Amino acid sequence: SQLLFEKLGLDRRKSRKTKTGYSTDATILAKLQGDHPVVDAVLEYRSLSKLKSTYVDALPALMRSDTKRVHTDFNQTVTTTGRLSSSSPNLQNIPIRTDFSRQIRKGFIPESGWLLVSADYSQIELRILAHLSQEPVLVEAYQTQADVHTLTAQMLFDKEDITAEERRLGKIINFGVIYGMGAQRFAREAKVSAAEGKEFIDRLNQRYPLVFAYLEETKKKAIAQGYVETILGRRRYFSFGGNSLRKLQGKPLDQIDLDQLKGINPYDAGSLRAAANSPIQGSSADIIKIAMVNLYQVLQKYQARLLLQVHDELIFEIPPDEWEELQVKIRETMESAVKLTVPLVVEIHAGENWMEAK
């Protein structure tokens, strides 16, 4: 704090005052990034220190002496959305965001001479959103194998030829919609002004009206009936503390106008965002669990083993002589787990370690 804000004179308005001085937590340093080389150095040091202590030092120490493997526990009833979680240790949070941190995955290898295989559902949550909302533009895009992020960028920028940066913005806003991202957060993540962020969200609403109508109706269901459901009927229950929402319980959906609601407290606002996302994320969890059960039956005839589930991704170890045949069977089994109005697509890759297989 003293170095950054007193000696170097960086902008204190980007931080906040604490008892011991100005804050230098991750969010503050992210705002200061680019203002001075030392900020980048501090961020890099913290990142490397975290990688070393959490993964490089910790994971080898957790390897069992009899199996020479790290074993995790999968929890079926911990998350509210129905996703599996992993603990002791958590193997679902092995880094992937940067090229350097991704190298941690090199440490995960299959049985000697075998292949490590990653089978990953492509854009499964956006596909589920297309199915649930029946937004014709999205449905047609997935049915014709169009690039949805490019399509969104073309709509937002009203032109055919899209740059890589414009596609990146399309991708951010596509995934952001699923998680209830507002204009301010989109502007922050996309590195555009608040006014531009609001304009992008408004344009998306105009171009994908059934998506926003579906998300709004799902929030209304959470208020009126106290729960929302996945495509297979798994319920997530909600309760609201504020009077403005509690008095709407049991009301017909057409009598609930979210735009007219005033003074929703932060907890209830967060619950409404979670309610809109839960059928999407929960349906994704349903689908991969069905795929895992079906794959268990498929693998009975082979030496290959299913090792790990990381939300939309399954990790296998497969003998080379089974790879060609199982590549087809794994893809077919995962893509046929459920029938949606848009196709499920699985990307499958093999390598000598987890990093190469991704």
C-alpha positions as MATLAB code, in Angstrom:
seq = 'SQLLFEKLGLDRRKSRKTKTGYSTDATILAKLQGDHPVVDAVLEYRSLSKLKSTYVDALPALMRSDTKRVHTDFNQTVTTTGRLSSSSPNLQNIPIRTDFSRQIRKGFIPESGWLLVSADYSQIELRILAHLSQEPVLVEAYQTQADVHTLTAQMLFDKEDITAEERRLGKIINFGVIYGMGAQRFAREAKVSAAEGKEFIDRLNQRYPLVFAYLEETKKKAIAQGYVETILGRRRYFSFGGNSLRKLQGKPLDQIDLDQLKGINPYDAGSLRAAANSPIQGSSADIIKIAMVNLYQVLQKYQARLLLQVHDELIFEIPPDEWEELQVKIRETMESAVKLTVPLVVEIHAGENWMEAK';
ca = [
       0.000    0.000    0.000;
       2.737    2.448    0.999;
       4.805    1.617   -2.096;
       1.918    1.908   -4.552;
       0.022    4.911   -3.232;
       2.661    6.960   -1.401;
       6.040    6.304   -3.045;
       4.739    5.698   -6.580;
       1.723    7.999   -6.261;
      -0.763    5.713   -8.003;
      -4.415    6.756   -8.175;
      -5.931    6.250   -4.704;
      -9.417    6.627   -6.118;
      -9.044    3.126   -7.576;
      -8.592    1.707   -4.060;
     -10.446    1.980   -0.771;
      -9.250    3.035    2.690;
      -8.834    0.337    5.351;
      -7.595    0.438    8.959;
      -4.035   -0.269    7.825;
      -3.992    1.891    4.699;
      -5.252    1.583    1.154;
      -6.382   -1.854   -0.008;
      -4.207   -3.808   -2.453;
      -6.450   -6.846   -2.914;
      -6.864   -8.560   -6.282;
      -9.747   -6.363   -7.480;
      -7.810   -3.179   -6.673;
      -4.637   -4.394   -8.379;
      -6.687   -5.335  -11.436;
      -7.865   -1.707  -11.647;
      -4.269   -0.499  -11.317;
      -2.897   -2.907  -13.922;
      -0.971   -0.996  -16.578;
      -0.471    2.071  -14.360;
       3.033    0.942  -13.313;
       5.200   -2.151  -14.037;
       5.399   -2.997  -10.329;
       1.642   -3.708  -10.277;
       2.073   -6.394  -12.931;
       5.023   -7.808  -10.974;
       2.974   -8.033   -7.754;
       0.093   -9.725   -9.572;
       2.467  -12.203  -11.211;
       4.160  -12.974   -7.886;
       0.826  -13.596   -6.160;
      -0.320  -15.834   -9.001;
       2.892  -17.895   -8.973;
       2.842  -18.148   -5.179;
      -0.746  -19.424   -5.285;
       0.105  -22.004   -7.970;
       3.119  -23.233   -6.009;
       1.398  -23.580   -2.627;
      -1.974  -24.885   -3.837;
      -0.881  -27.239   -6.603;
       2.861  -27.760   -7.139;
       3.617  -28.397   -3.457;
       0.270  -29.747   -2.265;
      -0.846  -32.265   -4.904;
       2.227  -34.570   -4.877;
       1.932  -34.759   -1.082;
      -1.660  -36.017   -1.469;
      -0.679  -38.932   -3.709;
      -1.441  -42.308   -2.145;
       1.623  -44.512   -1.761;
      -0.203  -47.710   -2.779;
      -1.831  -46.419   -5.988;
       0.558  -43.568   -6.895;
      -2.543  -41.505   -7.651;
      -4.382  -38.540   -6.190;
      -7.933  -39.508   -5.209;
     -10.788  -37.025   -4.806;
     -14.258  -37.261   -3.259;
     -17.257  -36.332   -5.418;
     -20.237  -34.807   -3.620;
     -23.713  -35.284   -5.041;
     -25.692  -33.037   -2.676;
     -23.439  -30.057   -1.939;
     -24.201  -27.591   -4.747;
     -27.583  -25.906   -5.067;
     -27.703  -26.343   -8.851;
     -27.164  -30.111   -8.910;
     -23.588  -30.017  -10.139;
     -21.132  -32.475   -8.660;
     -18.468  -30.917   -6.464;
     -15.022  -32.279   -5.700;
     -13.140  -32.208   -2.391;
     -10.141  -33.645   -0.536;
      -8.628  -32.390   -2.827;
     -10.753  -30.365   -5.219;
      -9.752  -31.579   -8.682;
     -12.383  -29.457  -10.446;
     -10.417  -26.233   -9.988;
      -7.113  -27.190  -11.619;
      -6.047  -23.992  -13.443;
      -6.807  -23.434  -17.110;
      -7.201  -19.666  -17.538;
      -3.650  -18.728  -18.548;
      -1.039  -20.502  -20.657;
       1.356  -20.649  -17.719;
      -1.098  -21.862  -15.062;
      -2.451  -24.443  -17.508;
       0.908  -26.204  -17.272;
      -0.157  -27.552  -13.862;
      -2.253  -29.989  -15.903;
       0.913  -31.498  -17.342;
       1.358  -33.183  -13.971;
      -1.737  -35.346  -14.493;
      -0.749  -38.390  -16.546;
      -2.437  -41.710  -17.394;
      -1.231  -45.225  -16.730;
       2.114  -45.828  -18.416;
       1.719  -46.164  -22.185;
      -1.955  -45.128  -22.139;
      -3.635  -41.929  -23.358;
      -5.328  -39.285  -21.245;
      -8.547  -38.227  -22.974;
     -10.726  -35.153  -22.440;
     -14.328  -35.143  -23.724;
     -15.961  -31.751  -23.317;
     -19.494  -30.550  -24.077;
     -19.197  -27.503  -26.348;
     -21.187  -24.447  -25.188;
     -23.665  -26.724  -23.429;
     -25.229  -23.988  -21.294;
     -25.879  -21.744  -24.303;
     -27.372  -24.723  -26.132;
     -29.647  -25.408  -23.152;
     -30.643  -21.727  -23.107;
     -31.520  -21.954  -26.812;
     -33.623  -25.064  -26.092;
     -35.419  -23.601  -23.067;
     -36.084  -20.174  -24.590;
     -36.768  -21.416  -28.133;
     -35.125  -18.233  -29.402;
     -35.279  -18.923  -33.177;
     -32.007  -17.166  -34.024;
     -30.064  -19.250  -31.491;
     -31.872  -22.488  -32.334;
     -31.155  -22.063  -36.042;
     -27.532  -21.125  -35.342;
     -26.901  -24.323  -33.416;
     -28.855  -26.459  -35.863;
     -26.730  -25.136  -38.736;
     -23.473  -25.253  -36.738;
     -22.953  -21.496  -36.998;
     -20.527  -19.688  -34.676;
     -22.882  -18.225  -32.061;
     -20.327  -15.746  -30.676;
     -19.656  -14.362  -34.152;
     -23.401  -14.216  -34.807;
     -23.989  -12.221  -31.619;
     -21.131   -9.860  -32.497;
     -22.592   -9.346  -35.983;
     -25.913   -8.393  -34.406;
     -24.325   -6.083  -31.836;
     -22.076   -4.272  -34.313;
     -24.523   -4.501  -37.234;
     -21.950   -5.742  -39.742;
     -20.848   -8.994  -41.360;
     -17.058   -8.911  -40.980;
     -16.180   -9.320  -37.305;
     -12.745   -8.860  -35.743;
     -11.339  -11.178  -33.077;
     -11.908   -8.458  -30.457;
     -15.548   -8.004  -31.500;
     -16.098  -11.768  -31.320;
     -14.564  -11.713  -27.825;
     -17.193   -9.161  -26.776;
     -19.896  -11.368  -28.296;
     -18.616  -14.302  -26.262;
     -18.512  -12.311  -23.013;
     -22.069  -11.084  -23.431;
     -23.417  -14.498  -24.509;
     -22.097  -16.236  -21.411;
     -22.816  -13.192  -19.256;
     -26.537  -13.353  -20.018;
     -26.697  -16.858  -18.502;
     -25.335  -15.577  -15.200;
     -27.373  -12.391  -15.053;
     -24.537  -10.059  -15.954;
     -25.658   -6.441  -15.881;
     -24.434   -3.543  -17.989;
     -21.846   -2.361  -15.442;
     -20.182   -5.742  -15.020;
     -20.204   -6.355  -18.766;
     -18.573   -2.955  -19.307;
     -15.910   -3.829  -16.726;
     -15.117   -7.268  -18.191;
     -15.290   -6.123  -21.803;
     -13.261   -2.982  -21.031;
     -15.829   -0.627  -22.547;
     -17.599    2.384  -21.039;
     -20.690    1.984  -18.857;
     -22.798    3.640  -21.567;
     -21.490    1.208  -24.197;
     -22.132   -1.699  -21.834;
     -25.768   -0.671  -21.413;
     -26.141   -0.187  -25.163;
     -24.791   -3.698  -25.846;
     -27.191   -5.294  -23.329;
     -30.138   -3.342  -24.782;
     -29.225   -4.410  -28.320;
     -28.958   -8.040  -27.264;
     -32.407   -7.793  -25.674;
     -33.815   -6.526  -28.976;
     -32.089   -9.234  -31.053;
     -32.767  -12.195  -28.711;
     -36.146  -11.223  -27.185;
     -37.208  -14.790  -26.322;
     -34.014  -15.323  -24.321;
     -34.784  -12.377  -22.069;
     -38.478  -13.309  -21.924;
     -37.525  -16.823  -20.770;
     -35.129  -15.503  -18.104;
     -37.797  -13.100  -16.836;
     -40.461  -15.818  -16.737;
     -38.104  -18.094  -14.801;
     -37.582  -15.380  -12.187;
     -41.348  -14.959  -11.932;
     -41.755  -18.705  -11.352;
     -39.216  -18.566   -8.535;
     -41.217  -15.766   -6.908;
     -44.692  -17.212   -7.482;
     -44.127  -20.921   -6.803;
     -40.925  -20.803   -4.751;
     -38.857  -23.016   -7.059;
     -37.540  -23.520  -10.584;
     -36.856  -26.796  -12.410;
     -34.272  -28.328  -14.722;
     -35.316  -30.022  -17.965;
     -35.503  -33.318  -16.049;
     -37.574  -31.899  -13.196;
     -34.920  -31.333  -10.537;
     -36.138  -28.470   -8.354;
     -34.231  -25.690   -6.667;
     -36.234  -23.895   -4.005;
     -36.066  -20.180   -3.234;
     -37.315  -17.981   -0.424;
     -37.276  -14.202   -0.434;
     -36.901  -11.877    2.530;
     -38.255   -8.628    1.111;
     -41.954   -7.782    1.323;
     -42.097   -6.697   -2.323;
     -41.383  -10.285   -3.426;
     -43.030  -12.216   -0.593;
     -46.413  -10.641   -1.273;
     -46.257  -12.008   -4.847;
     -46.008  -15.655   -3.759;
     -48.821  -17.698   -5.287;
     -49.743  -14.994   -7.808;
     -50.315  -15.839  -11.500;
     -47.216  -15.062  -13.550;
     -49.039  -12.465  -15.663;
     -49.681  -10.453  -12.497;
     -45.979  -10.133  -11.701;
     -44.155   -7.209  -13.327;
     -40.473   -7.306  -12.443;
     -39.891   -3.828  -13.883;
     -42.332   -2.345  -11.366;
     -40.688   -3.894   -8.300;
     -38.962   -1.366   -6.072;
     -36.424   -1.715   -3.287;
     -35.334   -5.323   -3.846;
     -32.598   -6.049   -1.308;
     -29.217   -7.414   -2.501;
     -29.937  -10.932   -1.185;
     -33.216  -11.186   -3.099;
     -31.641   -9.683   -6.227;
     -28.932  -12.344   -6.060;
     -31.567  -15.053   -5.577;
     -33.406  -13.894   -8.695;
     -30.207  -14.051  -10.755;
     -29.559  -17.546   -9.382;
     -33.136  -18.567  -10.202;
     -32.718  -17.528  -13.841;
     -29.453  -19.463  -14.136;
     -30.413  -22.602  -12.180;
     -32.466  -24.414  -14.871;
     -29.592  -23.875  -17.311;
     -26.700  -24.930  -15.088;
     -28.802  -27.614  -13.404;
     -29.866  -29.104  -16.744;
     -26.210  -29.230  -17.777;
     -25.504  -31.195  -14.588;
     -28.420  -33.555  -15.337;
     -27.127  -34.219  -18.841;
     -23.543  -35.040  -17.913;
     -24.689  -37.326  -15.079;
     -26.857  -39.279  -17.527;
     -23.882  -39.458  -19.885;
     -21.678  -40.773  -17.054;
     -24.162  -43.532  -16.184;
     -24.449  -44.534  -19.845;
     -20.673  -44.458  -20.284;
     -20.241  -46.734  -17.272;
     -22.169  -49.376  -19.214;
     -20.184  -48.747  -22.403;
     -16.814  -49.040  -20.649;
     -17.611  -52.433  -19.109;
     -16.272  -54.078  -22.279;
     -13.000  -52.135  -22.272;
      -9.930  -51.563  -20.124;
     -10.460  -47.788  -20.359;
     -11.506  -45.926  -17.218;
     -13.464  -42.757  -16.491;
     -11.288  -40.822  -14.028;
     -12.743  -37.409  -13.418;
     -15.674  -35.090  -14.054;
     -15.052  -31.356  -14.284;
     -18.561  -29.959  -14.809;
     -18.921  -30.141  -18.628;
     -15.804  -32.259  -19.151;
     -15.036  -35.942  -18.595;
     -11.472  -37.252  -18.262;
     -10.580  -40.836  -19.230;
      -7.463  -42.972  -19.461;
      -7.552  -45.250  -22.487;
      -5.128  -47.834  -23.925;
      -3.979  -46.778  -27.422;
      -5.543  -49.838  -29.065;
      -8.991  -48.853  -27.701;
      -8.750  -45.149  -28.552;
     -10.047  -45.182  -32.129;
     -13.154  -47.194  -31.252;
     -13.869  -45.455  -27.940;
     -13.442  -41.993  -29.420;
     -16.590  -42.654  -31.457;
     -18.496  -44.392  -28.654;
     -17.752  -41.711  -26.055;
     -18.864  -38.936  -28.401;
     -22.045  -40.784  -29.417;
     -22.936  -41.614  -25.804;
     -22.441  -38.067  -24.547;
     -24.196  -36.396  -27.483;
     -27.237  -38.683  -27.146;
     -27.652  -38.336  -23.363;
     -30.823  -36.257  -23.875;
     -32.730  -34.980  -26.899;
     -32.892  -31.192  -27.238;
     -34.134  -28.998  -30.070;
     -30.473  -28.170  -30.727;
     -27.689  -30.758  -31.027;
     -25.285  -31.495  -28.203;
     -21.698  -31.381  -29.453;
     -18.712  -33.019  -27.758;
     -15.082  -32.142  -28.448;
     -12.734  -35.009  -27.642;
      -8.931  -34.952  -27.566;
      -6.161  -37.282  -26.400;
      -2.643  -36.658  -25.147;
       0.120  -37.871  -22.880;
      -1.152  -35.602  -20.081;
      -4.195  -33.509  -19.200;
      -2.796  -30.326  -20.726;
      -2.170  -32.010  -24.087;
      -5.648  -33.552  -24.039;
      -7.463  -30.233  -23.714;
];
